[in-house]
Amino acid sequence: MPAAPASPNPTPPADPLPEATADPIGAPAPASEPVEAPAAGKSAAPVEGPSSPTVILEV
């Protein structure tokens, strides 16, 4: 008998949980993309950064 009410109880909270998780996951996802791009650019900047931008600017 107690198992029946226990099932419906965890079910409602489970719905809002995935929604809340989707929000935070969505935010960090886009933030990670831009963060990775700048990170790679900074690493390559000291190696080929000055050469690439200089050539592009001159062209």
Helices and strands as residue ranges (DSSP letters): H 3-6, H 11-14, H 16-26, H 28-48, H 51-58
